[in-house]
Structure formats: structure tokens, C-alpha cells
């Protein structure tokens, strides 16, 4: 049973940043997607970006990243959200970033 089967991948924010662990060693039991995530995350990437680059559903990407985090293959940096409504400035920066994609 995977530790995240009780819902943890859903707690992984789409904007969470993921990077490869410096000592990551992928064994032969890992899938092609695991290997691709490890390679892509040599540069810090968001969960949403990984999903897009891999052309797999967001839920699948969350599950793969959760597996890899549990195995110490990647590091996940969750956003620190402030309580209260989202400010206009933040929304404008997000929109600007999306336009640059």
C-alpha cells in the first residue's frame, strides 16, 4: 500500500516546486515517467509544469511525485499560503507567467 493512498497526492499543490535529490539513484523498478521526472527536475519545476511536459494527467503526476518524494528521489517545496483573500498583485504575476509559457 502506498503511503499516499489516503489522499496525500491531492495535497500536493499544482504550484509546488520539485527538484531532484542530489543523491537520487533510480533502480530498475522505476517507470519511464519516474526517470523523466528525475531528469526534468535537475532544474526546479512545478508539478503543473511536469504534468504538461510529460503529457500525463495532473493526478498521475501528483502520484508519481509523491512516490518519488517518499523514496527520497525528489524534494518538494510546497507554497506557503497566507490566510485571507489572494491579492491582485499575485494574480497579475501568475497571469503574466502564464502568458510567457
C-alpha positions as CSV (number, residue, x, y, z in Angstrom):
1,X,0.0,0.0,0.0
2,X,1.4,3.4,-1.0
3,X,1.5,5.9,1.9
4,X,-0.4,8.5,-0.2
5,X,-3.4,6.3,-0.9
6,X,-5.3,8.1,1.8
7,X,-5.3,11.3,-0.3
8,X,-1.8,12.9,0.0
9,X,-1.2,13.4,-3.7
10,X,-4.2,15.7,-3.7
11,X,-2.5,17.8,-1.0
12,X,0.4,18.3,-3.4
13,X,-0.3,21.8,-4.8
14,X,0.0,22.2,-8.6
15,X,2.3,25.2,-8.0
16,X,4.6,23.1,-5.6
17,X,8.2,23.1,-6.8
18,X,10.0,19.8,-7.4
19,X,13.8,19.2,-7.7
20,X,15.9,16.1,-8.0
21,X,17.6,14.9,-4.8
22,X,21.3,15.2,-5.3
23,X,21.9,11.6,-4.3
24,X,19.0,10.2,-6.2
25,X,19.6,6.7,-7.6
26,X,16.8,5.2,-9.7
27,X,16.6,1.5,-9.6
28,X,15.3,-0.7,-12.3
29,X,11.8,-0.9,-10.7
30,X,11.0,2.7,-11.7
31,X,9.0,3.6,-14.8
32,X,9.9,5.7,-17.7
33,X,7.9,8.5,-16.2
34,X,9.8,8.4,-12.9
35,X,13.0,8.6,-14.9
36,X,11.7,11.5,-16.9
37,X,10.7,13.4,-13.7
38,X,14.2,12.8,-12.3
39,X,15.8,14.2,-15.4
40,X,13.4,17.2,-15.7
41,X,13.8,18.1,-12.1
42,X,17.5,18.7,-12.4
43,X,16.1,22.2,-12.9
44,X,13.4,23.1,-10.4
45,X,9.9,22.6,-11.9
46,X,6.3,22.9,-10.7
47,X,4.0,19.9,-10.5
48,X,1.8,21.5,-13.2
49,X,4.8,22.0,-15.5
50,X,5.9,18.4,-15.1
51,X,2.4,17.3,-15.9
52,X,2.4,19.3,-19.1
53,X,5.9,18.3,-20.2
54,X,5.2,14.6,-19.6
55,X,1.7,14.9,-21.2
56,X,0.1,12.9,-18.4
57,X,-2.9,13.9,-16.2
58,X,-2.2,16.1,-13.2
59,X,-3.4,13.3,-10.8
60,X,-0.9,10.9,-12.3
61,X,1.9,13.4,-11.9
62,X,1.0,14.1,-8.3
63,X,1.1,10.3,-7.6
64,X,4.5,9.9,-9.3
65,X,6.0,12.8,-7.5
66,X,4.5,11.6,-4.1
67,X,6.1,8.2,-4.7
68,X,9.4,9.8,-5.6
69,X,9.4,12.1,-2.6
70,X,8.6,9.2,-0.3
71,X,11.6,7.3,-1.7
72,X,13.9,10.4,-1.3
73,X,14.4,10.8,-5.1
74,X,12.9,14.4,-5.3
75,X,12.4,17.3,-2.9
76,X,9.1,19.0,-2.9
77,X,8.7,22.6,-1.8
78,X,5.0,23.4,-1.0
79,X,3.9,27.1,-1.4
80,X,3.4,29.0,1.9
81,X,0.0,30.4,1.5
82,X,-1.2,33.3,3.6
83,X,-4.6,33.3,5.2
84,X,-7.1,35.6,3.5
85,X,-8.0,36.5,0.0
86,X,-5.5,36.4,-2.8
87,X,-4.1,39.8,-3.7
88,X,-4.4,41.3,-7.1
89,X,-0.7,41.6,-7.4
90,X,-0.2,37.9,-7.1
91,X,-2.9,37.1,-9.6
92,X,-1.3,39.6,-12.1
93,X,2.1,37.9,-11.6
94,X,0.6,34.4,-12.2
95,X,-1.2,35.7,-15.3
96,X,2.0,37.3,-16.6
97,X,3.9,34.0,-16.0
98,X,1.2,32.0,-17.9
99,X,1.4,34.4,-20.8
100,X,5.1,33.8,-21.1
101,X,4.6,30.0,-21.4
